[in-house]
Amino acid sequence: MGDVSRAIDDFITTDIQLSKPDIEMSAKSRKWFLDRIESVVAQRQNEPTLYAPKKFLNFGSYFKGTKVKVVDEYDVLVIIDSNKGQFSMGNTVIGKGLGSADPNNKYTARFMKTDGSGISPAKILNWLQGVAQEVTDAFEGEAPEREGQAVTATIKSKNIAIDLVPAGIFQRMVDNTCFYNIPKGDQAGNWIVTSPEFDMQLLSNVASDRPNLKNVIRILKYIRDSYNMKVGSFALETAVVLFTWKCKWYHDLYTALRDVLQYIASMFREGVILDPYDTKTNLISGIESLAWYADRIDKIVEQLDSLTLEDDQTLVADKVWAIFSNQV
């Protein structure tokens, strides 16, 4: 009988395992780059400043332990002092700005929307792009690019790319907890709320007594990429967390992955994965081909199940790779 769990474990080790030397080198490069961003912002006059107690916040798959393979790109919030500001949803003020800048140049006309209704995400992104440009110019890096919510800065000599996301920092009125607003990346110039520290802690908590949970997420992302499924990483991670709240987690790697795959297929068919921080937001809204994704996942489960009948373990391992890599 084929040992599918062993074959999946081999796949993790050989195909999506992060290299410790790569991790250490990338961490040094990241710090090197962010130190220079901090220096450029500090030297500029009459512009936004960074939030002194916490200038940057690392987030995303690498810092959650769910990144697949190469460590060559990071997601970093660039936290902007928001003293004297407030954040509203509709007509309700939900948070007051944190910081010490006085006067606070973030709230000057230069960075406001043309209709005066608030700070412009586009103008803040342009400002951050200019800061990153100053750093990359000094070290012969590529010109930073704006894409959606972030500015991507690349320095090839350091083999590093960082998605810099500008973030205001606020304290909730109802419970005094901290949150951030970041560009939504839409044409309307909206901001969205995020709490990455809570997100990372939540994932860490559910993974603490569930072996291989983060590896299951990494396999899901690998499958997502192999089959060109246009579903965001946060949606997949949220689906796995929701699974842990509703279903039993088995220590056997194959069983855990199989159950999660079936659960996600059902969510794709329903067309709903709610954002845990904003239950009015459906993380897979508007994504085409969700039904096809669900059918494809069902087929993957069927193919994995068939491997339990194989006697040749080497063949089982090869087929696991082929299934995950869309090479069957």
LUMMAR-14800 format. One record per residue (C-alpha): residue number from 1; chain; x, y, z. Coordinates in steps of 0.2 Angstrom, whole numbers, plus 2048, in hexadecimal, padded with zeros to 3 digits. Each point is the difference from the previous one (the first is absolute). Layout:
N
ATOM  seq  mol  xx  yy  zz
ATOM  NUM  A  X  Y  Z
...
END
This chain:
328
ATOM  seq  mol  xx  yy  zz
ATOM  1  A  800  800  800
ATOM  2  A  807  811  7FC
ATOM  3  A  804  80C  80E
ATOM  4  A  7F9  810  7F9
ATOM  5  A  804  80A  810
ATOM  6  A  813  7FB  7FE
ATOM  7  A  800  805  7EE
ATOM  8  A  7F8  811  804
ATOM  9  A  80D  803  80D
ATOM  10  A  80E  7FC  7F4
ATOM  11  A  7F8  80D  7F4
ATOM  12  A  800  80D  80E
ATOM  13  A  813  7FC  803
ATOM  14  A  806  800  7EE
ATOM  15  A  7F4  80C  7F7
ATOM  16  A  7F9  80E  80C
ATOM  17  A  80C  800  80F
ATOM  18  A  808  811  803
ATOM  19  A  813  800  801
ATOM  20  A  808  806  810
ATOM  21  A  80E  809  7F8
ATOM  22  A  7F4  808  7F4
ATOM  23  A  7F5  806  80F
ATOM  24  A  80F  807  809
ATOM  25  A  807  80A  7F1
ATOM  26  A  7EF  806  7FB
ATOM  27  A  7FD  806  812
ATOM  28  A  810  80A  7FF
ATOM  29  A  7FB  808  7F0
ATOM  30  A  7EF  805  806
ATOM  31  A  807  809  80F
ATOM  32  A  80D  808  7F5
ATOM  33  A  7F2  807  7F4
ATOM  34  A  7F4  806  80E
ATOM  35  A  80E  809  809
ATOM  36  A  803  80A  7F0
ATOM  37  A  7ED  803  7FE
ATOM  38  A  7FF  807  812
ATOM  39  A  810  80B  7FD
ATOM  40  A  7F8  808  7F0
ATOM  41  A  7EF  803  808
ATOM  42  A  809  808  80F
ATOM  43  A  80A  80C  7F5
ATOM  44  A  7F1  807  7F6
ATOM  45  A  7F8  810  806
ATOM  46  A  7ED  804  800
ATOM  47  A  7FB  7EE  7FC
ATOM  48  A  7F9  7F1  80A
ATOM  49  A  80A  7F8  80D
ATOM  50  A  801  7EF  807
ATOM  51  A  7F8  7FA  810
ATOM  52  A  80E  801  80D
ATOM  53  A  7FC  7F1  80B
ATOM  54  A  7FE  7F4  7F1
ATOM  55  A  805  806  7EF
ATOM  56  A  7FE  7F0  7F6
ATOM  57  A  7F5  7F1  802
ATOM  58  A  805  7F0  7F7
ATOM  59  A  7F1  7F5  7FA
ATOM  60  A  7FB  7F4  7F3
ATOM  61  A  804  7EE  7FD
ATOM  62  A  813  800  804
ATOM  63  A  7FC  807  811
ATOM  64  A  7F2  7F4  803
ATOM  65  A  80A  7F1  7FB
ATOM  66  A  7F6  7FC  7F1
ATOM  67  A  80B  806  7F2
ATOM  68  A  804  7F3  7F2
ATOM  69  A  812  7FD  7FB
ATOM  70  A  80B  810  7FC
ATOM  71  A  802  80E  80D
ATOM  72  A  802  80E  7F3
ATOM  73  A  7F1  80C  804
ATOM  74  A  7F9  807  810
ATOM  75  A  7F0  80A  805
ATOM  76  A  803  80E  80B
ATOM  77  A  7F4  80E  807
ATOM  78  A  808  811  800
ATOM  79  A  7F8  807  810
ATOM  80  A  7FC  813  7FE
ATOM  81  A  7FE  80B  80F
ATOM  82  A  7ED  804  801
ATOM  83  A  7FF  80C  80E
ATOM  84  A  7F2  80C  7FF
ATOM  85  A  7F7  7F5  7F4
ATOM  86  A  7F1  7F5  801
ATOM  87  A  7F9  7F1  7F6
ATOM  88  A  7ED  7FF  7FB
ATOM  89  A  7F5  7F3  7F9
ATOM  90  A  7F1  808  7F8
ATOM  91  A  7FC  80E  80C
ATOM  92  A  807  7F7  80F
ATOM  93  A  811  804  807
ATOM  94  A  807  7EF  805
ATOM  95  A  812  805  805
ATOM  96  A  80B  80F  805
ATOM  97  A  812  802  7F8
ATOM  98  A  80F  7FB  80A
ATOM  99  A  811  808  800
ATOM  100  A  808  810  806
ATOM  101  A  803  80B  7F0
ATOM  102  A  7FA  812  803
ATOM  103  A  7FD  807  7F3
ATOM  104  A  7FD  7F0  7F7
ATOM  105  A  804  802  7ED
ATOM  106  A  7F6  7F1  7FC
ATOM  107  A  7F0  80A  802
ATOM  108  A  806  80F  7F5
ATOM  109  A  7F7  805  7EF
ATOM  110  A  80E  7F7  7F6
ATOM  111  A  7FA  7EF  806
ATOM  112  A  7ED  803  800
ATOM  113  A  7F4  7FA  7F3
ATOM  114  A  7FB  80D  7F3
ATOM  115  A  7EE  801  808
ATOM  116  A  808  803  812
ATOM  117  A  7F7  7F0  806
ATOM  118  A  810  7F9  808
ATOM  119  A  811  7FA  7FD
ATOM  120  A  803  7F9  7EE
ATOM  121  A  808  7EE  7FF
ATOM  122  A  807  804  7EF
ATOM  123  A  809  810  806
ATOM  124  A  807  7F6  80F
ATOM  125  A  806  7F2  7F5
ATOM  126  A  808  80D  7F4
ATOM  127  A  809  807  80F
ATOM  128  A  806  7EF  806
ATOM  129  A  805  7FC  7EE
ATOM  130  A  80B  80F  800
ATOM  131  A  808  7FB  811
ATOM  132  A  804  7EF  7F9
ATOM  133  A  806  807  7F0
ATOM  134  A  80D  80A  80A
ATOM  135  A  806  7F0  808
ATOM  136  A  801  7F6  7F0
ATOM  137  A  809  80E  7F6
ATOM  138  A  80E  800  80D
ATOM  139  A  803  7EE  7FE
ATOM  140  A  7FC  7FD  7ED
ATOM  141  A  7F0  7F7  804
ATOM  142  A  7F1  7FF  7F4
ATOM  143  A  7F3  80E  800
ATOM  144  A  7F3  7FD  80D
ATOM  145  A  7EF  7FB  7F9
ATOM  146  A  7EF  804  806
ATOM  147  A  7F4  7F2  7FF
ATOM  148  A  7EF  800  809
ATOM  149  A  803  802  813
ATOM  150  A  813  800  800
ATOM  151  A  810  807  7F9
ATOM  152  A  80C  7F2  7FB
ATOM  153  A  812  804  802
ATOM  154  A  80E  7F5  7F9
ATOM  155  A  813  800  802
ATOM  156  A  807  7F2  7F6
ATOM  157  A  811  801  809
ATOM  158  A  7F8  7FB  810
ATOM  159  A  7F4  7F3  7F7
ATOM  160  A  7F1  808  809
ATOM  161  A  7EF  808  7FB
ATOM  162  A  7F5  808  80D
ATOM  163  A  7EE  804  7FE
ATOM  164  A  7FE  810  80B
ATOM  165  A  7EE  804  805
ATOM  166  A  7FD  811  808
ATOM  167  A  7F6  7FF  810
ATOM  168  A  7F8  80C  80C
ATOM  169  A  7FF  7FA  812
ATOM  170  A  7F1  803  80A
ATOM  171  A  7F8  7FB  811
ATOM  172  A  7EE  7F9  800
ATOM  173  A  7F4  80B  809
ATOM  174  A  7F6  7F0  807
ATOM  175  A  80E  7F6  808
ATOM  176  A  810  80A  7FE
ATOM  177  A  808  7F3  7F5
ATOM  178  A  80C  805  7F2
ATOM  179  A  7FC  7FE  7ED
ATOM  180  A  807  807  7F0
ATOM  181  A  7F8  807  7F0
ATOM  182  A  808  7FC  7EF
ATOM  183  A  7FC  804  7EE
ATOM  184  A  7F2  7F5  7F9
ATOM  185  A  808  801  7EF
ATOM  186  A  7F0  805  7F7
ATOM  187  A  7FC  80E  7F4
ATOM  188  A  7F5  808  80D
ATOM  189  A  80E  804  80C
ATOM  190  A  7FA  7F7  80F
ATOM  191  A  809  7FA  80F
ATOM  192  A  7FE  7EF  809
ATOM  193  A  803  7FA  812
ATOM  194  A  80C  7F3  805
ATOM  195  A  807  7F8  80F
ATOM  196  A  80F  7F6  7FB
ATOM  197  A  807  7FD  811
ATOM  198  A  7EF  7F8  806
ATOM  199  A  800  7F6  7EF
ATOM  200  A  811  7F9  803
ATOM  201  A  7FD  7FC  813
ATOM  202  A  7EF  7F7  7FB
ATOM  203  A  809  7F5  7F4
ATOM  204  A  80E  7FC  80C
ATOM  205  A  7F3  7FC  80D
ATOM  206  A  7F6  7F4  7F5
ATOM  207  A  810  7F8  7FA
ATOM  208  A  808  7FE  812
ATOM  209  A  7F7  7EF  803
ATOM  210  A  7FC  7FB  7EE
ATOM  211  A  810  7F8  7F8
ATOM  212  A  803  804  7EE
ATOM  213  A  7F3  80E  7FF
ATOM  214  A  80C  80C  7F8
ATOM  215  A  807  7F3  7F5
ATOM  216  A  7EE  7FC  7FA
ATOM  217  A  7FE  813  7FC
ATOM  218  A  810  800  7F6
ATOM  219  A  7FA  7F1  7F6
ATOM  220  A  7F0  809  7FD
ATOM  221  A  809  80F  7F9
ATOM  222  A  80B  7F4  7F5
ATOM  223  A  7F1  7F8  7F9
ATOM  224  A  7F8  811  7FE
ATOM  225  A  80F  806  7F5
ATOM  226  A  801  7F0  7F7
ATOM  227  A  7EE  800  7FA
ATOM  228  A  800  813  7FE
ATOM  229  A  7F2  803  80C
ATOM  230  A  7FD  812  803
ATOM  231  A  7FD  7FF  812
ATOM  232  A  80A  80B  80D
ATOM  233  A  80B  7F9  80D
ATOM  234  A  7F6  808  80E
ATOM  235  A  7F0  7F8  7FA
ATOM  236  A  808  7EF  800
ATOM  237  A  808  803  812
ATOM  238  A  7EF  806  806
ATOM  239  A  7F7  7F0  7F9
ATOM  240  A  80D  7F5  809
ATOM  241  A  7FD  80A  811
ATOM  242  A  7ED  7FE  7FD
ATOM  243  A  802  7EE  7FD
ATOM  244  A  809  7FE  811
ATOM  245  A  7F1  808  809
ATOM  246  A  7F4  7F4  7F8
ATOM  247  A  809  7F0  7FD
ATOM  248  A  80C  7F4  809
ATOM  249  A  812  801  7FB
ATOM  250  A  808  7EF  7FD
ATOM  251  A  813  7FE  804
ATOM  252  A  802  7F6  7F0
ATOM  253  A  806  80C  7F3
ATOM  254  A  7F7  7F7  7F1
ATOM  255  A  7EF  800  80A
ATOM  256  A  802  812  806
ATOM  257  A  804  806  7EE
ATOM  258  A  7F2  7F6  7F9
ATOM  259  A  7F3  807  80C
ATOM  260  A  806  812  7FD
ATOM  261  A  7FF  7FE  7ED
ATOM  262  A  7EE  7F9  801
ATOM  263  A  7FB  80E  80B
ATOM  264  A  808  80E  7F5
ATOM  265  A  7F7  7F8  7F1
ATOM  266  A  7EF  802  809
ATOM  267  A  804  812  804
ATOM  268  A  805  803  7ED
ATOM  269  A  7EF  7F8  7FB
ATOM  270  A  7F7  80C  80D
ATOM  271  A  80A  80E  7F9
ATOM  272  A  803  808  811
ATOM  273  A  80F  801  80C
ATOM  274  A  7FD  80F  80C
ATOM  275  A  80E  80B  806
ATOM  276  A  801  7FD  813
ATOM  277  A  803  812  803
ATOM  278  A  7F2  807  7F5
ATOM  279  A  7F2  7F3  7FE
ATOM  280  A  7F9  80B  7F3
ATOM  281  A  80E  7FC  7F4
ATOM  282  A  800  7F0  7F6
ATOM  283  A  812  7FC  7FC
ATOM  284  A  7FC  7F6  7F1
ATOM  285  A  7F2  80C  7F9
ATOM  286  A  801  802  7ED
ATOM  287  A  80D  7F2  7FD
ATOM  288  A  7FB  7F7  7F0
ATOM  289  A  801  7ED  7FF
ATOM  290  A  7FE  7FC  812
ATOM  291  A  7F5  7F1  7FB
ATOM  292  A  80E  7F9  7F5
ATOM  293  A  80D  803  80E
ATOM  294  A  7F4  7F5  80B
ATOM  295  A  7FF  7F3  7F3
ATOM  296  A  813  800  7FE
ATOM  297  A  803  7FE  813
ATOM  298  A  7F4  7F1  800
ATOM  299  A  80A  7F8  7F3
ATOM  300  A  810  803  809
ATOM  301  A  7F8  7F8  810
ATOM  302  A  7FB  7F1  7F5
ATOM  303  A  811  7FE  7F8
ATOM  304  A  808  801  812
ATOM  305  A  7F4  7F3  806
ATOM  306  A  805  7F4  7F2
ATOM  307  A  812  800  805
ATOM  308  A  7FC  7F7  810
ATOM  309  A  7FE  7F0  7F5
ATOM  310  A  811  802  7F8
ATOM  311  A  80E  7F4  807
ATOM  312  A  80F  80A  7F9
ATOM  313  A  804  80E  80C
ATOM  314  A  80C  809  7F3
ATOM  315  A  7F1  800  7F4
ATOM  316  A  7F5  807  80D
ATOM  317  A  80C  80E  804
ATOM  318  A  802  804  7ED
ATOM  319  A  7ED  801  7FE
ATOM  320  A  7FE  80B  80F
ATOM  321  A  80C  80C  7F8
ATOM  322  A  7F7  7FF  7EF
ATOM  323  A  7EE  802  808
ATOM  324  A  806  810  80A
ATOM  325  A  809  807  7F1
ATOM  326  A  7F2  7FD  7F3
ATOM  327  A  80B  7F4  7F6
ATOM  328  A  7F4  7F1  801
END
